[in-house]
Amino acid sequence: MTTAGGLEGAYRRLLRWYPRSYRGRHEEEILGVLMAAAQPGQRRPGARESLDLLWSALKIRMQMTLRGADSQHWAAAAALVGVLLPLLMLLLKLTIFLDRGAQYGFGSPADILIGAYGEPGAFAGSFQANPYSIALTANVTQALTAGPLPALILAVLACLGWRRAAAICAAFVPLAYLGISLTNGYTLLAGPRGDVTLYAYGLEVLVLLAAPDAVRGWRALQWRPSALLATATVAAGVGMNGGFWPLFHVAPTDPAAALRRAANLERLANLPHGFIDRLFGIGAGGWTDWLLYQGTLVAVIAAALGATLVISPVSRRALALLAVPFALGAVVYLCSLISPPLPAPVGNTLAAVPLLLILLAAMALSLRHRPRAGPDIPGRPAAPRDT
């Protein structure tokens, strides 16, 4: 095999990553440009050149997927999720805040800012119990994921239709969280709920950039799926906080007893359980108490999601998009149940890689409207235009 023949074969193998229809129209043209720019005696593509071709193939595939036969449904679903997701995140935080605050006290504005709902004095207590730097970084990361301010800002930007500003805000939250957490030795695998929040912000970036020509702002909302998903969100917020348990057990007035009761709601972490019990959050009362206090809420969530599935093709696609953070979070949660625990670097990698891939996909989508003179040939200058 000649040197030129071997290089051409290597280029053709890389070009197979492009969609078949795209290759049929542009493969020979791209191959001609690549071969003309090759160095004398070059036997194989360089590493950077190969990565450029693969990255270009990924972008082309994503573009063609979005422009497919049902792209209008996906565009409408992306526009709906882009506005609805931050509103649902804000609604979830409001539900937990009201539920826990009514039971244990609402706390100071600083407690609310860091998402310490139902834990009065948590902000000040963190600085009393820890060195200043540790307390500060812990409160900042908690404010990014559990606090209401990022979700509130994002919801306002999304409802106003400021798509790029909302995408920048949504990307800042997980990137800042990862930067602070990894430089301070935090273990991402230990907080699956926080990881789901980070994946939700990453998904928000992706859907905001996926359909720039769709309806923007609050006009993209559809009342039926929005109302059903809001109902499911409220039920989830109550279920995450002990379900209907507070309705059947009067809250004690003594602050010390209230704190003991709040700690009792976290008893699942201190009691020995089997895998199934830990997976479903079954407490000391067994399945009977779980079905009474939380199983009803699970039924409400299932009914709301089932009704959303049958409303329209757009609502089905929107629900599929909203399921992405929970699916990734479920994988993280299952990995966190492994005994003995995974090493911290492995756990951090498992939790961080999906988020980074989502953000990279969003970056690819943001570049797809860049004007080009010819086919997508990475690493090569564009062909001159005829004048």
C-alpha positions as CSV (number, residue, x, y, z in Angstrom):
1,M,0.0,0.0,0.0
2,T,1.4,3.4,-0.9
3,T,1.7,6.2,1.6
4,A,-1.0,8.2,-0.2
5,G,-3.3,5.2,-0.3
6,G,-2.9,4.5,3.4
7,L,-3.6,8.1,4.3
8,E,-6.7,8.2,2.1
9,G,-8.0,5.0,3.7
10,A,-7.5,6.4,7.2
11,Y,-9.3,9.6,6.2
12,R,-12.2,7.5,4.8
13,R,-12.5,5.5,8.0
14,L,-12.8,8.8,10.0
15,L,-15.4,10.1,7.5
16,R,-17.6,7.1,8.2
17,W,-18.6,8.8,11.4
18,Y,-20.5,11.4,9.4
19,P,-24.1,10.6,8.4
20,R,-24.4,8.5,5.3
21,S,-26.4,11.1,3.4
22,Y,-23.9,13.8,4.2
23,R,-21.0,11.6,3.1
24,G,-22.8,11.0,-0.2
25,R,-22.9,14.7,-1.0
26,H,-19.6,15.9,0.5
27,E,-17.2,13.0,1.1
28,E,-15.1,13.4,-2.0
29,E,-14.8,17.1,-1.6
30,I,-13.7,16.9,2.0
31,L,-11.3,14.1,1.2
32,G,-9.8,16.2,-1.6
33,V,-9.2,19.1,0.7
34,L,-7.7,16.9,3.4
35,M,-5.3,15.1,0.9
36,A,-4.3,18.4,-0.7
37,A,-3.4,19.8,2.7
38,A,-1.5,16.7,3.9
39,Q,2.3,16.9,4.4
40,P,4.6,15.1,2.0
41,G,5.1,11.5,3.2
42,Q,2.3,11.7,5.8
43,R,1.1,8.2,6.6
44,R,-1.8,8.8,9.0
45,P,-4.0,11.7,10.2
46,G,-2.7,13.6,13.3
47,A,-4.3,13.3,16.6
48,R,-5.7,16.8,16.5
49,E,-6.9,16.4,13.0
50,S,-8.7,13.2,13.9
51,L,-10.4,14.8,16.9
52,D,-11.5,17.7,14.7
53,L,-13.1,15.3,12.2
54,L,-14.9,13.4,15.0
55,W,-16.1,16.6,16.6
56,S,-17.4,17.9,13.3
57,A,-19.2,14.6,12.7
58,L,-20.9,14.8,16.0
59,K,-22.1,18.4,15.3
60,I,-23.4,17.4,11.8
61,R,-25.3,14.4,13.3
62,M,-26.9,16.6,16.0
63,Q,-27.9,19.2,13.4
64,M,-29.5,16.6,11.1
65,T,-31.3,15.0,14.1
66,L,-32.8,18.4,15.0
67,R,-33.9,19.0,11.4
68,G,-35.5,15.6,11.0
69,A,-39.2,14.9,10.2
70,D,-40.4,15.6,13.8
71,S,-38.0,18.4,14.5
72,Q,-40.9,20.8,15.1
73,H,-42.1,18.7,18.0
74,W,-38.7,18.5,19.5
75,A,-38.1,22.2,19.0
76,A,-41.4,22.9,20.8
77,A,-40.5,20.5,23.5
78,A,-37.1,22.1,24.0
79,A,-38.7,25.6,24.1
80,L,-41.2,24.3,26.7
81,V,-38.6,22.6,28.9
82,G,-36.3,25.7,28.6
83,V,-38.9,27.8,30.5
84,L,-40.7,25.1,32.5
85,L,-37.6,23.4,34.0
86,P,-36.3,26.5,36.1
87,L,-39.9,27.1,37.2
88,L,-40.3,23.5,38.4
89,M,-36.9,23.8,40.2
90,L,-38.1,26.9,41.9
91,L,-41.5,25.3,42.8
92,L,-39.7,22.3,44.3
93,K,-37.6,24.5,46.5
94,L,-40.6,26.6,47.5
95,T,-42.5,23.4,48.5
96,I,-39.7,22.1,50.6
97,F,-39.2,25.6,52.2
98,L,-42.9,25.9,53.2
99,D,-43.1,22.3,54.4
100,R,-40.0,22.2,56.5
101,G,-40.4,25.8,57.6
102,A,-43.9,25.2,58.9
103,Q,-42.6,22.3,60.9
104,Y,-39.3,23.5,62.3
105,G,-39.1,27.3,61.6
106,F,-38.1,29.3,58.6
107,G,-34.7,30.6,59.8
108,S,-32.9,33.7,58.7
109,P,-32.5,35.0,55.1
110,A,-29.0,33.5,55.1
111,D,-30.4,30.1,56.0
112,I,-32.9,30.4,53.2
113,L,-30.2,31.5,50.8
114,I,-28.2,28.4,51.3
115,G,-31.2,26.2,51.1
116,A,-31.2,25.2,54.8
117,Y,-35.0,24.9,55.0
118,G,-36.3,24.0,58.4
119,E,-32.8,24.4,60.0
120,P,-32.8,27.8,61.7
121,G,-29.3,29.0,62.5
122,A,-27.6,26.6,60.1
123,F,-25.7,29.4,58.3
124,A,-24.3,30.9,61.5
125,G,-23.7,27.5,63.1
126,S,-21.5,26.4,60.1
127,F,-19.0,29.2,60.8
128,Q,-19.0,28.4,64.5
129,A,-18.3,24.7,64.0
130,N,-15.8,24.9,61.1
131,P,-12.9,27.1,60.0
132,Y,-14.0,30.1,57.9
133,S,-12.8,28.8,54.6
134,I,-14.5,25.4,55.0
135,A,-17.8,27.0,56.1
136,L,-17.7,29.5,53.3
137,T,-17.1,27.0,50.5
138,A,-19.7,24.6,51.9
139,N,-22.3,27.4,52.1
140,V,-21.5,28.6,48.5
141,T,-21.9,25.1,47.0
142,Q,-25.1,24.6,49.0
143,A,-26.4,27.9,47.8
144,L,-25.7,26.9,44.2
145,T,-27.6,23.6,44.3
146,A,-30.1,23.8,47.3
147,G,-30.6,27.6,47.5
148,P,-33.4,29.3,45.6
149,L,-31.5,32.3,44.1
150,P,-29.9,30.6,41.0
151,A,-33.2,28.9,40.1
152,L,-35.0,32.3,40.6
153,I,-32.6,34.2,38.4
154,L,-32.7,31.5,35.7
155,A,-36.5,31.4,35.8
156,V,-36.8,35.2,35.3
157,L,-34.3,35.1,32.4
158,A,-36.1,32.2,30.7
159,C,-39.6,33.7,31.1
160,L,-38.3,37.0,29.6
161,G,-37.0,35.0,26.6
162,W,-33.4,36.0,27.1
163,R,-32.1,32.7,25.8
164,R,-28.3,33.3,25.8
165,A,-28.3,35.1,29.1
166,A,-30.3,32.2,30.6
167,A,-27.9,29.6,29.1
168,I,-24.9,31.4,30.5
169,C,-26.5,31.5,33.9
170,A,-27.4,27.8,33.8
171,A,-23.9,26.9,32.7
172,F,-22.3,29.0,35.4
173,V,-23.9,27.1,38.3
174,P,-22.6,23.5,37.6
175,L,-19.2,24.8,36.4
176,A,-18.8,26.9,39.6
177,Y,-20.0,24.0,41.7
178,L,-17.5,21.5,40.1
179,G,-14.7,24.0,40.4
180,I,-15.2,24.6,44.1
181,S,-16.0,21.0,44.9
182,L,-13.1,19.3,43.1
183,T,-10.5,21.9,44.4
184,N,-11.7,21.4,48.0
185,G,-11.8,17.6,47.9
186,Y,-15.5,17.1,48.0
187,T,-17.0,13.8,47.0
188,L,-19.7,14.3,44.3
189,L,-21.0,10.7,44.6
190,A,-22.1,11.4,48.2
191,G,-24.9,13.8,47.2
192,P,-27.1,12.3,44.4
193,R,-29.8,14.9,45.0
194,G,-27.3,17.7,44.3
195,D,-26.0,15.9,41.3
196,V,-29.5,15.7,39.8
197,T,-29.7,19.5,40.3
198,L,-26.5,20.0,38.4
199,Y,-27.7,17.7,35.6
200,A,-30.9,19.8,35.4
201,Y,-28.9,23.0,35.0
202,G,-26.8,21.3,32.3
203,L,-30.0,20.1,30.5
204,E,-31.3,23.7,30.7
205,V,-28.2,24.9,28.8
206,L,-28.7,22.2,26.2
207,V,-32.4,22.9,25.5
208,L,-32.0,26.6,25.5
209,L,-29.5,26.3,22.7
210,A,-31.2,23.4,20.8
211,A,-34.0,25.4,19.2
212,P,-33.1,29.1,18.9
213,D,-35.9,29.7,16.4
214,A,-38.7,28.3,18.6
215,V,-41.1,30.4,20.6
216,R,-39.2,32.1,23.5
217,G,-40.1,33.1,27.0
218,W,-43.4,32.4,28.8
219,R,-45.3,32.1,25.5
220,A,-43.6,28.7,25.1
221,L,-45.5,27.3,28.1
222,Q,-48.4,25.0,27.6
223,W,-50.9,25.0,30.5
224,R,-51.9,21.3,30.6
225,P,-48.4,19.7,30.8
226,S,-47.2,22.6,32.9
227,A,-50.0,22.1,35.5
228,L,-49.5,18.3,35.6
229,L,-45.8,18.6,36.0
230,A,-46.2,21.2,38.7
231,T,-48.5,18.9,40.6
232,A,-45.9,16.1,40.4
233,T,-43.2,18.5,41.5
234,V,-45.2,19.6,44.6
235,A,-45.9,15.9,45.5
236,A,-42.2,15.1,45.1
237,G,-41.3,18.0,47.4
238,V,-43.6,16.8,50.1
239,G,-42.5,13.2,49.6
240,M,-38.9,14.1,49.9
241,N,-39.7,15.7,53.3
242,G,-41.3,12.7,55.0
243,G,-44.5,12.6,53.0
244,F,-47.7,13.0,55.0
245,W,-46.0,12.1,58.3
246,P,-46.3,15.7,59.6
247,L,-50.1,15.7,59.0
248,F,-50.6,12.8,61.5
249,H,-48.0,13.9,64.0
250,V,-48.3,17.2,65.7
251,A,-45.0,19.1,65.7
252,P,-43.6,19.6,69.2
253,T,-43.2,23.2,70.5
254,D,-40.0,22.6,72.3
255,P,-37.0,23.6,70.0
256,A,-34.8,20.8,71.3
257,A,-37.6,18.2,70.6
258,A,-38.1,19.8,67.1
259,L,-34.4,19.3,66.3
260,R,-34.6,15.7,67.5
261,R,-37.6,15.1,65.3
262,A,-35.9,16.7,62.3
263,A,-32.9,14.4,62.9
264,N,-35.4,11.4,63.2
265,L,-36.5,12.1,59.6
266,E,-32.9,11.3,58.6
267,R,-33.0,7.9,60.5
268,L,-32.7,6.0,57.1
269,A,-29.1,6.9,57.0
270,N,-28.4,5.4,60.5
271,L,-30.4,2.2,60.4
272,P,-29.2,-1.0,58.8
273,H,-31.2,-1.8,55.6
274,G,-31.2,-4.2,52.8
275,F,-30.6,-3.0,49.2
276,I,-34.3,-2.8,48.3
277,D,-35.2,-0.9,51.5
278,R,-32.4,1.6,50.9
279,L,-33.4,2.0,47.3
280,F,-37.0,2.9,48.0
281,G,-36.3,4.8,51.3
282,I,-38.2,2.3,53.5
283,G,-37.9,3.4,57.2
284,A,-38.3,1.6,60.5
285,G,-42.0,1.3,60.1
286,G,-41.6,-0.9,57.0
287,W,-43.8,-0.9,53.9
288,T,-47.0,-0.1,55.8
289,D,-45.9,3.4,56.9
290,W,-44.2,4.0,53.6
291,L,-47.4,3.3,51.6
292,L,-49.4,5.5,54.0
293,Y,-47.2,8.5,54.2
294,Q,-45.3,8.5,50.9
295,G,-46.9,5.9,48.6
296,T,-49.9,8.1,48.1
297,L,-47.6,10.8,46.8
298,V,-45.9,8.4,44.5
299,A,-49.3,7.5,43.1
300,V,-50.1,11.2,42.5
301,I,-46.7,11.6,40.7
302,A,-47.3,8.5,38.6
303,A,-50.8,9.7,37.6
304,A,-49.6,13.2,36.7
305,L,-46.7,11.8,34.6
306,G,-49.0,9.3,32.9
307,A,-51.5,12.1,32.0
308,T,-48.6,14.1,30.6
309,L,-47.6,11.3,28.3
310,V,-51.0,11.2,26.5
311,I,-51.6,14.9,26.0
312,S,-49.5,15.5,22.9
313,P,-46.3,14.5,21.1
314,V,-44.7,17.7,22.4
315,S,-45.5,16.9,26.1
316,R,-44.1,13.3,25.6
317,R,-40.9,14.7,24.3
318,A,-40.7,17.3,27.0
319,L,-41.2,14.6,29.6
320,A,-38.4,12.6,28.0
321,L,-36.1,15.5,28.2
322,L,-37.0,16.2,31.9
323,A,-36.3,12.5,32.7
324,V,-32.6,12.9,31.7
325,P,-31.3,14.4,35.0
326,F,-33.3,11.9,37.0
327,A,-31.9,9.0,35.0
328,L,-28.4,10.2,35.4
329,G,-29.0,10.8,39.1
330,A,-30.4,7.3,39.5
331,V,-27.1,5.9,38.2
332,V,-25.2,8.1,40.7
333,Y,-27.5,7.0,43.5
334,L,-27.1,3.3,42.7
335,C,-23.3,3.8,42.6
336,S,-23.5,5.5,46.0
337,L,-25.1,2.4,47.5
338,I,-22.1,0.2,46.6
339,S,-20.3,-1.2,49.7
340,P,-17.5,-0.5,50.3
341,P,-17.8,2.9,48.7
342,L,-16.0,3.7,45.4
343,P,-12.8,5.6,45.7
344,A,-13.4,9.4,45.6
345,P,-11.7,10.0,42.2
346,V,-13.8,7.2,40.6
347,G,-17.0,8.6,42.1
348,N,-16.2,12.1,41.1
349,T,-15.5,11.0,37.5
350,L,-18.8,9.1,37.3
351,A,-20.7,12.1,38.6
352,A,-18.9,14.8,36.6
353,V,-18.5,13.2,33.1
354,P,-22.2,13.1,32.2
355,L,-22.5,16.8,33.1
356,L,-19.4,17.7,31.0
357,L,-20.8,15.8,28.1
358,I,-24.1,17.6,28.3
359,L,-22.3,21.0,28.3
360,L,-20.1,19.9,25.4
361,A,-23.2,19.0,23.4
362,A,-24.7,22.4,24.2
363,M,-21.5,24.0,23.0
364,A,-21.7,22.1,19.7
365,L,-25.3,23.3,19.3
366,S,-24.3,26.9,19.9
367,L,-21.9,26.7,17.0
368,R,-24.2,25.0,14.5
369,H,-25.4,28.3,13.0
370,R,-21.9,29.6,12.2
371,P,-21.9,30.5,8.5
372,R,-19.8,28.4,6.2
373,A,-18.8,28.7,2.6
374,G,-18.8,24.9,2.0
375,P,-19.0,21.6,3.8
376,D,-17.8,21.2,7.4
377,I,-14.1,20.5,7.1
378,P,-12.5,21.0,10.5
379,G,-9.0,22.4,10.7
380,R,-9.0,23.7,7.1
381,P,-9.5,27.2,5.8
382,A,-12.9,27.8,4.1
383,A,-12.9,27.7,0.3
384,P,-12.8,31.2,-1.3
385,R,-16.2,32.5,-2.5
386,D,-16.7,33.3,-6.2
387,T,-16.9,37.0,-7.0
